[in-house]
Amino acid sequence: MDYLLQGMFGERSLTKVVAVFNDRADAQAMVARLQSLPGMAPGQVRMLGPEDAREDHAEHFGRTLEPEQRGIFRTMIRAHVVAGFAGGVVGLLLYAWLLRSGTPLIASSPLLAFIAVVGFCTTFGLLAGGLVTMRPDHVGLITEVREALEQGRWAVVVHPTDTAQTRQARALLQDGGGAQVARTL
C-alpha cells in the first residue's frame, strides 16, 4: 500500500505523528527514544516548544511540521496527473457503457457526448488531485500543535516513512507518559 501511495505523493513521509507534552524534559526524552527506533533518521523526529508558536519563529514551525517543501510541489504535480488520468479513464469507461446501453442522448451526438463525459470526468479527477494536494488532514493537526504551543506545552513531531515506522512511533508515543497523540491520515 505504501508503494501505491508513493506514486501519488512526492513526499517521503506521507503521515505525521504528533505527541503533546506538558514538560520539556519528557518531550526531550521521547525524542531520544524515537530516534533510537530502527530505521529512524535524525531529521524524522523534531521537537517544538512554546517559543515556536511566536510569529518570529513561523519559519521554524513550518519547516518542522512540513519539512519536505520540494516534496509538496512534487505531490501537487503527481496528484493532478494521476487523478486527472484516472478521471479520464473513468470517463472513457462511462462513455463506453452509455454508448453500449443505447442511451439516446449519447447515440444522437456521440462526439459531443464523448467530449462532455470524458471532459467532466477528467475535470473532477483534477479537482480531486487538488484536494489531495491541499492535505486537509494536516490542517487540523497543525492547528492542534499551534494551540498546544501557545498554552506553553511541547510537541514532538515524527515523520515516519512507512507503515511500520508509523506504528512503532505511535505505540511509543502512546506508551510514553500520558502525552496526547494525534496523527494525519
N, C-alpha and C positions, 0 to 999 in steps of 0.2 A: 504494500500500500504506500509506503514511504516513497518508493521509486515512481509510482504513478503521480503522486502529488508534486514531486520534484520537477516533473515535466511541465506543470502549470506554473510553478513558482520559481523565481530566480534567486531566492534566498536559501542559504544552507539550513538555517533554523526556521522551521515553519510555526513553531509554537513558543510560547513564553510561559514559564512557571515562576510565580512571584510569591514570596512569603513576607509578611509584615511583622516586625518585632518591636517590642516596647523598649528594648535595651540595645545599645550599640555593641556591647560585648557578646551578647547572644547572636547578633547578626554576623559579627566577625567570625565567631566560632563556626557558625553554619557555613560561611563562605569557605573556610578551610576544609570542612568536612565534604562539601560539594566538590571542591577542586580535587579531592582525592578519589573521586569516583573514576572507575575505569573509562578511559577514552575522553575524559572531560578536559578540554583545553583551557588555559587560564582566562582567555577572553570570553568564555562562555558564562562565567559566573561574575556578577558585578553587584556592588552594594551602593545604595543611595541613602543619604541622610537628610535630616531636616533642612540643612543649608542648600540642598539641591532643589528645593521647591521654590527658592527665590528666583526672580526674573533674571538676575545676572548669571545664574547657573543653568539657564534654559538649554544651552548647547550641550552641556554635560548630561543633563536629564534626558534630552532627546537621543543622544548617542548611546546612552546606557540602555534605554528601552527599545530603540530601533537602530542597532549598530550597523546594519547592512544597507547603507544608502544606495549603493550601486545595485544591490540585490533587489531593492524595491523597484528600481527602474526596470530591471530585467523582468520582474514579476508583472509589471504593467504591460510590457510588450508581449510576454508569453501568454498571459491570461487573456488578452484581447485576441491574439492569434488563435489559440486553442479553442476558446469559447465561440469566437466568430466562425471558425471552421466547423465546429460541432453544430452550431445553429444552422449553417448552410447545409450540412448533411441531413439534419432533421428536416429541413425544408424540402430537400430533394425527395426524401422518403415520403413525406406528407403529400407532396405534389404527385408522386407516382401512385400513391394509394388513392388519392382523389380522382386521378385520371382513370385508373383501372376500375374504380367503382362507378364510373359513368356520371359523375356529378355534372349537371347541365351547365353550370357556370364555367367549369373547367373545360368541358368539351367544346363550348361555343367559342372561346378565345383562349386556346392553350398557351400561346406565347405570353400574353398579358398575365394570365393566371400563374404561369411559371415565375415570371418576374416578381409578381406580388407575393406569392407564398415563400419562395426562396429568399427574396429580399427582406421580408418581415422577419422570418426566422433567423436570418443572419444578423439583422439589427438587434433582435432580442438576445442573441448569443453575445454580441459585442457589449450590450448593456450588462449582461451577466458577468462578462470579463471586467467591466468597470467596477461592479460590486465586489468582485473578488479582490481587485486591486486596492480598494478602499479599506479592506480588512476591518469591517465593523466590529469584529470580536476584540480587536486591540484597543478600541476607544474606551470601552468600559474598564478594562484593566489599567490603562494609563490614568484614567480619572481616579480610580481607587488608590493607586500609588501616590498620585499627587496629593490627594486629600490626607492620606496617612502621613506623608512627609510634613504637610502643613500642621499636623497635630503633634509634631515632634517625635515621630516614630521612624523606624529604619526599615528599609526594604532590601531584600536580596532577590536579584533578578537572574534567572537561569535561562539560557538559550540552548536547549538541547537540539541535537542534530538528527535524532531518530527516535522511534517509539520506545526503545529500550532505555535510552537516556532520560526520556521524559518520565517514564515510570519510576526509574531509580531516584531521580531528583524529587519528584512529587512525594514518594514514600519517605525519603529522608527528611524533607521539609515538614511533612505532616507529623512525623515522629519527634520532631525537634523542638520541644519546649513550648507547645501551645501557640505557635505562630498561626496567623490567618494565612491560608494558602489559596491562591487563585491561579487560573491558567487560561490561556487562549485556546481556541479550537485545535 
